[in-house]
Amino acid sequence: MKTTLKYFSFLFCLLLVASCSNKETESSKTSNALIHETSPYLLQHAYNPVNWKAWNSETLALAKKENKLIIISVGYSACHWCHVMEEESFENDSIAKIMNANFISIKVDREERPDVDKVYMNAVQLMTGSGGWPLNCIALPDGSPIFGGTYFTKEQWSKVLISISKLYKDSPEKAIAFAENLTKGIQESQLITLNKKTPNFVEKDIVEAVDVWKTQIDTIYGGFKGAPKFPMPNSLDFLLRYGYQFKDTKVAAYLNKTLTKIAYGGIYDPIAGGFSRYAVDEKWHIPHFEKMLYDNAQLVSIYAKAYIANKNDLYKEVVIASLNFIKEELTAENGAFYSSLDADSKNKLGEKEEGAFYEWTEAELQLILGSDFELFKDFYNINSYGFWEKEKYVLIRNSSKTAFAAKHKLSLFALNDKINTWKKTLKTARNKRSKPNLDDKVLTSWNALMIQGYVDAYRAFGNLEYLEMALKNANFIIEKQRRRDGGLNRNFKNGLSTINAYSEDYATIIQAYISLYEVTLDEKWLTTSKELMEYLFANFFNEKNGMFHFTSKEDENLIARKYEVIDGVIPASNSLIANSLFKLGHYYSNNKYLKTAEQMLNNIKEDVKNSPGNYSNWLHLMTNFTKPFYEVVVAGNEALEVNKSLIKKYTPNILIAGTSEENNTVPLLSYKFNEDETFIYVCVNGTCKKPEVNLEKALLNIKK
């Protein structure tokens, strides 16, 4: 298989050296078929001279009818290199002429259609060993890929188009043979079989997995070795838990260093809050400036949890500022959350430039800050440490407020006052610049992650506004995104939901609703979680291997039906589902749920042990099966008040249930309500210790 792929890849490399003419013609001002779409990314391409079409059954049928190769070009609104390739190639009339004459060209928003993206990203990774966006794949009329890559210059893309169209016309059998082999590889990759061995999870496996992981961590700047550097919040979430439950002080110290360095670095926006997607360097300084909802949601969660665990004020500042950014920039009036802010914006010359909104020159800062500049300069490193390029700086810290205040003989109060003044002044100045474009589509899974972020922030700080934001969005999902058949839709834009949800959407919503239940004790959220889980079983579950497909059985057939098991920046849908099955199994005494979660983990146990960085959320589940895990039930008239104190504790090995009245619909709550006292029960698999009226005393029964 690998030999065949290498042979055809080599063949294509030879073909691509062909030269081609590149005569310019007058640009067409008419729109293409994308003008009827709702995705901001697709609409950005609606006036390209390329005859773009959306991914749908009609477009695919047209390719077969005309026997034309398909170009599948995948990107997203905030993607810098997607914009570059559009300007260089897709707005070029001679390139468009080649594409229109020889191909059916399809534009795909990867955020709306992750199912399509996953299949063709897999193809490109098999062919080239890497992937990214823009993703450009060329396929046979039936959708089977024959060539792919990421960004191409105009000259490269022109050669690709001419060479491959010539190959298909002159030697179609070669293209078909390669496509058959590649498609087989796509279908076989991540193939998951049922592990029939008796599940056996032990602490030693987790410790050894983390020991492997430790070889990959950056002990100087935090995060993981190398560049670019992604925060990977779900990895940090598990390591926070590991340091706590396994009493590993080195991991705990590493986690604190990582969160501190990220908060100090340019990847975090010190002026308005919020995080960029990743840093291009090792010290978290220069970001790839796009701000994505899913990153910010999960980073809010990890900083909030870390604050609960160790009460570091830096973490509190980061959460508060980031949620203020979400509120100001990414929140709709109906409670929905928008997707992203672009990496690019217009510079002083009116030209699109990456990072133009966020960069500063020394002269500019001197003019704005006046007499305060020298102090500001030292705090945010307007020096060689904070220098970016071309006289531009991106703000970065390298010392704590306490150390800085002592150095400059300031009180901490006085320093904080100055910092707040600097932020307000610079925010006002920055807002006069051309702002990055907003991608205002709404995605169910990303909104679910933001619900989780608000819930975790509420747990950390008790701010009712955070809970209200979470509830408003959770109700929006039920009212606007839930279908009559009980399922969900993926997207929402201009009042329309046009795409059937993926397992990622169900997995994240179920997790968020369980978390909402734990802080509100409103059974509506637990019941809805269970209903959505049953929908997953009916429409996504494969009984042969015990895993959940990424797409529903109702969705169109792609060349492969994928499973999502590797935890990326967003945890894999299967790992999220398995963790929720574990919790719901305890809530409802549902052995099917518990056994399914156990089998799912057993299926990929060896992968988890060998590559822990790719399976961090699965490690949560493995820890649940190996370390003590408890159900904590609060029952009585004062249940909500007692629960407000309970949720402020960092106890990653519990689930919370509670009621202020007699409740027999949730088995875990049955026969625990008492009118005279509010009792706290600590239980293991439904078997409870003697109830206590004092929370602190009850928590003594919980072991790490």
Solvent accessible surface area in square Angstrom, and as a share of the most:
residue,aa,sasa,rsa
1,M,89,0.40
2,K,157,0.67
3,T,108,0.63
4,T,39,0.23
5,L,11,0.06
6,K,146,0.62
7,Y,130,0.50
8,F,20,0.08
9,S,29,0.19
10,F,123,0.51
11,L,31,0.15
12,F,5,0.02
13,C,80,0.48
14,L,98,0.49
15,L,51,0.25
16,L,35,0.17
17,V,118,0.68
18,A,45,0.35
19,S,96,0.62
20,C,40,0.24
21,S,83,0.53
22,N,58,0.30
23,K,160,0.68
24,E,109,0.49
25,T,72,0.42
26,E,166,0.75
27,S,49,0.31
28,S,50,0.32
29,K,165,0.70
30,T,99,0.58
31,S,48,0.31
32,N,15,0.07
33,A,42,0.32
34,L,0,0.00
35,I,63,0.32
36,H,154,0.69
37,E,56,0.25
38,T,23,0.13
39,S,1,0.00
40,P,19,0.12
41,Y,0,0.00
42,L,9,0.04
43,L,63,0.31
44,Q,60,0.26
45,H,1,0.00
46,A,1,0.01
47,Y,130,0.50
48,N,6,0.03
49,P,23,0.14
50,V,0,0.00
51,N,73,0.37
52,W,0,0.00
53,K,41,0.17
54,A,11,0.09
55,W,21,0.07
56,N,53,0.27
57,S,76,0.49
58,E,125,0.56
59,T,7,0.04
60,L,37,0.18
61,A,58,0.45
62,L,51,0.25
63,A,0,0.00
64,K,126,0.53
65,K,172,0.73
66,E,79,0.36
67,N,96,0.49
68,K,49,0.21
69,L,3,0.01
70,I,0,0.00
71,I,0,0.00
72,I,0,0.00
73,S,0,0.00
74,V,0,0.00
75,G,0,0.00
76,Y,2,0.01
77,S,4,0.02
78,A,1,0.01
79,C,4,0.02
80,H,26,0.12
81,W,118,0.41
82,C,3,0.02
83,H,19,0.08
84,V,27,0.15
85,M,0,0.00
86,E,16,0.07
87,E,97,0.43
88,E,64,0.29
89,S,0,0.00
90,F,2,0.01
91,E,82,0.37
92,N,17,0.09
93,D,15,0.08
94,S,9,0.06
95,I,0,0.00
96,A,2,0.02
97,K,137,0.58
98,I,30,0.15
99,M,0,0.00
100,N,55,0.28
101,A,67,0.52
102,N,31,0.16
103,F,5,0.02
104,I,10,0.05
105,S,3,0.02
106,I,0,0.00
107,K,2,0.01
108,V,3,0.02
109,D,2,0.01
110,R,34,0.12
111,E,3,0.01
112,E,12,0.05
113,R,35,0.13
114,P,12,0.08
115,D,6,0.03
116,V,0,0.00
117,D,11,0.06
118,K,55,0.23
119,V,1,0.00
120,Y,3,0.01
121,M,20,0.09
122,N,18,0.09
123,A,0,0.00
124,V,1,0.00
125,Q,85,0.38
126,L,64,0.32
127,M,29,0.13
128,T,76,0.44
129,G,67,0.64
130,S,70,0.45
131,G,36,0.35
132,G,18,0.17
133,W,67,0.23
134,P,1,0.01
135,L,0,0.00
136,N,0,0.00
137,C,0,0.00
138,I,0,0.00
139,A,0,0.00
140,L,13,0.06
141,P,16,0.10
142,D,81,0.42
143,G,4,0.04
144,S,13,0.08
145,P,0,0.00
146,I,0,0.00
147,F,20,0.08
148,G,5,0.05
149,G,8,0.08
150,T,45,0.26
151,Y,63,0.24
152,F,23,0.10
153,T,47,0.27
154,K,45,0.19
155,E,101,0.45
156,Q,92,0.41
157,W,0,0.00
158,S,2,0.02
159,K,68,0.29
160,V,3,0.02
161,L,0,0.00
162,I,53,0.27
163,S,4,0.02
164,I,0,0.00
165,S,10,0.07
166,K,124,0.53
167,L,13,0.07
168,Y,30,0.11
169,K,138,0.59
170,D,92,0.48
171,S,22,0.14
172,P,49,0.31
173,E,107,0.48
174,K,87,0.37
175,A,0,0.00
176,I,71,0.36
177,A,37,0.29
178,F,0,0.00
179,A,0,0.00
180,E,114,0.51
181,N,43,0.22
182,L,0,0.00
183,T,17,0.10
184,K,113,0.48
185,G,7,0.06
186,I,0,0.00
187,Q,93,0.41
188,E,84,0.38
189,S,33,0.21
190,Q,80,0.35
191,L,119,0.59
192,I,18,0.09
193,T,97,0.57
194,L,66,0.33
195,N,39,0.20
196,K,180,0.76
197,K,159,0.67
198,T,118,0.69
199,P,42,0.26
200,N,91,0.47
201,F,24,0.10
202,V,62,0.36
203,E,73,0.33
204,K,134,0.57
205,D,15,0.08
206,I,0,0.00
207,V,56,0.32
208,E,76,0.34
209,A,1,0.01
210,V,1,0.00
211,D,68,0.35
212,V,65,0.37
213,W,4,0.01
214,K,68,0.29
215,T,94,0.54
216,Q,77,0.34
217,I,20,0.10
218,D,12,0.06
219,T,90,0.52
220,I,118,0.60
221,Y,60,0.23
222,G,0,0.00
223,G,1,0.01
224,F,38,0.16
225,K,134,0.57
226,G,32,0.30
227,A,57,0.44
228,P,75,0.47
229,K,3,0.01
230,F,62,0.26
231,P,2,0.01
232,M,37,0.16
233,P,3,0.02
234,N,13,0.07
235,S,2,0.01
236,L,0,0.00
237,D,27,0.14
238,F,0,0.00
239,L,5,0.03
240,L,14,0.07
241,R,7,0.03
242,Y,6,0.02
243,G,7,0.07
244,Y,66,0.25
245,Q,0,0.00
246,F,33,0.14
247,K,144,0.61
248,D,24,0.13
249,T,109,0.63
250,K,164,0.69
251,V,5,0.03
252,A,46,0.36
253,A,63,0.49
254,Y,15,0.06
255,L,4,0.02
256,N,61,0.31
257,K,78,0.33
258,T,1,0.00
259,L,0,0.00
260,T,25,0.15
261,K,51,0.22
262,I,0,0.00
263,A,6,0.05
264,Y,25,0.09
265,G,2,0.02
266,G,8,0.08
267,I,1,0.01
268,Y,16,0.06
269,D,9,0.05
270,P,23,0.15
271,I,11,0.05
272,A,18,0.14
273,G,1,0.01
274,G,0,0.00
275,F,0,0.00
276,S,5,0.03
277,R,27,0.10
278,Y,32,0.12
279,A,0,0.00
280,V,76,0.44
281,D,34,0.18
282,E,85,0.38
283,K,45,0.19
284,W,1,0.00
285,H,5,0.02
286,I,17,0.09
287,P,4,0.03
288,H,14,0.06
289,F,4,0.02
290,E,0,0.00
291,K,4,0.02
292,M,0,0.00
293,L,1,0.00
294,Y,11,0.04
295,D,1,0.00
296,N,0,0.00
297,A,0,0.00
298,Q,16,0.07
299,L,0,0.00
300,V,1,0.00
301,S,14,0.09
302,I,2,0.01
303,Y,0,0.00
304,A,0,0.00
305,K,51,0.21
306,A,0,0.00
307,Y,26,0.10
308,I,16,0.08
309,A,43,0.33
310,N,74,0.38
311,K,116,0.49
312,N,43,0.22
313,D,96,0.50
314,L,26,0.13
315,Y,0,0.00
316,K,73,0.31
317,E,65,0.29
318,V,2,0.01
319,V,0,0.00
320,I,81,0.41
321,A,27,0.21
322,S,0,0.00
323,L,4,0.02
324,N,65,0.33
325,F,3,0.01
326,I,0,0.00
327,K,103,0.44
328,E,94,0.42
329,E,48,0.21
330,L,0,0.00
331,T,33,0.19
332,A,16,0.13
333,E,171,0.77
334,N,65,0.33
335,G,3,0.03
336,A,1,0.00
337,F,1,0.00
338,Y,49,0.18
339,S,1,0.01
340,S,0,0.00
341,L,16,0.08
342,D,2,0.01
343,A,2,0.01
344,D,6,0.03
345,S,2,0.01
346,K,102,0.43
347,N,36,0.18
348,K,176,0.74
349,L,144,0.72
350,G,46,0.44
351,E,100,0.45
352,K,91,0.39
353,E,46,0.21
354,E,38,0.17
355,G,1,0.01
356,A,10,0.07
357,F,13,0.05
358,Y,20,0.07
359,E,24,0.11
360,W,3,0.01
361,T,38,0.22
362,E,56,0.25
363,A,71,0.55
364,E,37,0.16
365,L,0,0.00
366,Q,87,0.39
367,L,157,0.78
368,I,50,0.25
369,L,20,0.10
370,G,43,0.41
371,S,121,0.78
372,D,35,0.18
373,F,6,0.03
374,E,114,0.51
375,L,29,0.14
376,F,0,0.00
377,K,58,0.25
378,D,46,0.24
379,F,5,0.02
380,Y,6,0.02
381,N,7,0.04
382,I,2,0.01
383,N,55,0.28
384,S,108,0.70
385,Y,62,0.24
386,G,0,0.00
387,F,86,0.36
388,W,53,0.19
389,E,66,0.30
390,K,163,0.69
391,E,132,0.59
392,K,22,0.09
393,Y,26,0.10
394,V,9,0.05
395,L,7,0.03
396,I,3,0.02
397,R,25,0.09
398,N,77,0.39
399,S,39,0.25
400,S,48,0.31
401,K,33,0.14
402,T,94,0.54
403,A,55,0.43
404,F,6,0.02
405,A,5,0.04
406,A,74,0.57
407,K,131,0.55
408,H,62,0.28
409,K,184,0.78
410,L,50,0.25
411,S,65,0.42
412,L,83,0.41
413,F,168,0.70
414,A,34,0.26
415,L,0,0.00
416,N,49,0.25
417,D,81,0.42
418,K,61,0.26
419,I,5,0.02
420,N,79,0.40
421,T,72,0.42
422,W,3,0.01
423,K,56,0.24
424,K,147,0.62
425,T,48,0.28
426,L,0,0.00
427,K,50,0.21
428,T,83,0.48
429,A,24,0.18
430,R,9,0.03
431,N,70,0.36
432,K,168,0.71
433,R,52,0.19
434,S,51,0.33
435,K,93,0.39
436,P,11,0.07
437,N,74,0.38
438,L,71,0.35
439,D,2,0.01
440,D,49,0.25
441,K,0,0.00
442,V,4,0.03
443,L,1,0.00
444,T,0,0.00
445,S,0,0.00
446,W,8,0.03
447,N,0,0.00
448,A,1,0.01
449,L,7,0.04
450,M,0,0.00
451,I,0,0.00
452,Q,23,0.10
453,G,0,0.00
454,Y,4,0.01
455,V,0,0.00
456,D,6,0.03
457,A,0,0.00
458,Y,11,0.04
459,R,38,0.14
460,A,12,0.10
461,F,43,0.18
462,G,31,0.30
463,N,58,0.30
464,L,106,0.53
465,E,66,0.30
466,Y,17,0.07
467,L,20,0.10
468,E,102,0.46
469,M,28,0.13
470,A,0,0.00
471,L,47,0.23
472,K,100,0.42
473,N,0,0.00
474,A,0,0.00
475,N,44,0.22
476,F,6,0.02
477,I,1,0.00
478,I,45,0.23
479,E,125,0.56
480,K,107,0.45
481,Q,0,0.00
482,R,65,0.24
483,R,58,0.21
484,R,252,0.92
485,D,81,0.42
486,G,18,0.17
487,G,0,0.00
488,L,2,0.01
489,N,22,0.12
490,R,4,0.01
491,N,1,0.00
492,F,24,0.10
493,K,21,0.09
494,N,112,0.58
495,G,55,0.52
496,L,98,0.49
497,S,36,0.23
498,T,88,0.51
499,I,24,0.12
500,N,34,0.17
501,A,0,0.00
502,Y,3,0.01
503,S,0,0.00
504,E,13,0.06
505,D,0,0.00
506,Y,1,0.00
507,A,1,0.01
508,T,0,0.00
509,I,0,0.00
510,I,1,0.00
511,Q,51,0.23
512,A,0,0.00
513,Y,1,0.00
514,I,4,0.02
515,S,11,0.07
516,L,0,0.00
517,Y,1,0.00
518,E,7,0.03
519,V,7,0.04
520,T,23,0.13
521,L,22,0.11
522,D,63,0.32
523,E,47,0.21
524,K,83,0.35
525,W,3,0.01
526,L,0,0.00
527,T,54,0.32
528,T,10,0.06
529,S,0,0.00
530,K,55,0.24
531,E,79,0.36
532,L,1,0.00
533,M,0,0.00
534,E,68,0.30
535,Y,23,0.09
536,L,0,0.00
537,F,25,0.10
538,A,63,0.49
539,N,15,0.08
540,F,2,0.01
541,F,49,0.20
542,N,31,0.16
543,E,147,0.66
544,K,175,0.74
545,N,8,0.04
546,G,6,0.06
547,M,0,0.00
548,F,0,0.00
549,H,20,0.09
550,F,2,0.01
551,T,14,0.08
552,S,3,0.02
553,K,131,0.56
554,E,105,0.47
555,D,29,0.15
556,E,74,0.33
557,N,147,0.75
558,L,34,0.17
559,I,30,0.15
560,A,11,0.08
561,R,100,0.36
562,K,19,0.08
563,Y,23,0.09
564,E,24,0.11
565,V,8,0.04
566,I,75,0.38
567,D,3,0.01
568,G,29,0.28
569,V,34,0.19
570,I,31,0.16
571,P,10,0.06
572,A,1,0.00
573,S,0,0.00
574,N,0,0.00
575,S,0,0.00
576,L,4,0.02
577,I,0,0.00
578,A,0,0.00
579,N,26,0.13
580,S,5,0.04
581,L,0,0.00
582,F,6,0.03
583,K,52,0.22
584,L,0,0.00
585,G,0,0.00
586,H,18,0.08
587,Y,0,0.00
588,Y,31,0.12
589,S,84,0.54
590,N,32,0.16
591,N,95,0.49
592,K,104,0.44
593,Y,0,0.00
594,L,41,0.21
595,K,112,0.47
596,T,16,0.09
597,A,0,0.00
598,E,37,0.17
599,Q,42,0.19
600,M,0,0.00
601,L,0,0.00
602,N,3,0.02
603,N,22,0.11
604,I,6,0.03
605,K,30,0.13
606,E,98,0.44
607,D,65,0.34
608,V,0,0.00
609,K,52,0.22
610,N,104,0.54
611,S,36,0.23
612,P,0,0.00
613,G,19,0.18
614,N,67,0.35
615,Y,15,0.06
616,S,0,0.00
617,N,14,0.07
618,W,0,0.00
619,L,0,0.00
620,H,24,0.11
621,L,0,0.00
622,M,1,0.00
623,T,0,0.00
624,N,15,0.08
625,F,58,0.24
626,T,30,0.17
627,K,30,0.13
628,P,54,0.34
629,F,17,0.07
630,Y,12,0.05
631,E,1,0.01
632,V,0,0.00
633,V,0,0.00
634,V,0,0.00
635,A,0,0.00
636,G,0,0.00
637,N,88,0.45
638,E,96,0.43
639,A,0,0.00
640,L,84,0.42
641,E,98,0.44
642,V,32,0.18
643,N,1,0.00
644,K,86,0.37
645,S,53,0.35
646,L,0,0.00
647,I,4,0.02
648,K,98,0.42
649,K,64,0.27
650,Y,30,0.11
651,T,23,0.13
652,P,33,0.21
653,N,2,0.01
654,I,11,0.06
655,L,0,0.00
656,I,1,0.00
657,A,0,0.00
658,G,2,0.02
659,T,8,0.05
660,S,52,0.34
661,E,116,0.52
662,E,93,0.42
663,N,19,0.10
664,N,91,0.47
665,T,98,0.57
666,V,0,0.00
667,P,57,0.36
668,L,7,0.03
669,L,2,0.01
670,S,25,0.16
671,Y,187,0.71
672,K,25,0.10
673,F,37,0.15
674,N,55,0.28
675,E,127,0.57
676,D,129,0.67
677,E,84,0.38
678,T,17,0.10
679,F,41,0.17
680,I,1,0.00
681,Y,27,0.10
682,V,4,0.03
683,C,1,0.00
684,V,66,0.38
685,N,113,0.58
686,G,44,0.42
687,T,105,0.61
688,C,45,0.27
689,K,105,0.45
690,K,160,0.68
691,P,42,0.26
692,E,30,0.13
693,V,88,0.51
694,N,77,0.40
695,L,21,0.10
696,E,97,0.43
697,K,113,0.48
698,A,0,0.00
699,L,25,0.13
700,L,131,0.65
701,N,37,0.19
702,I,25,0.13
703,K,124,0.53
704,K,77,0.32
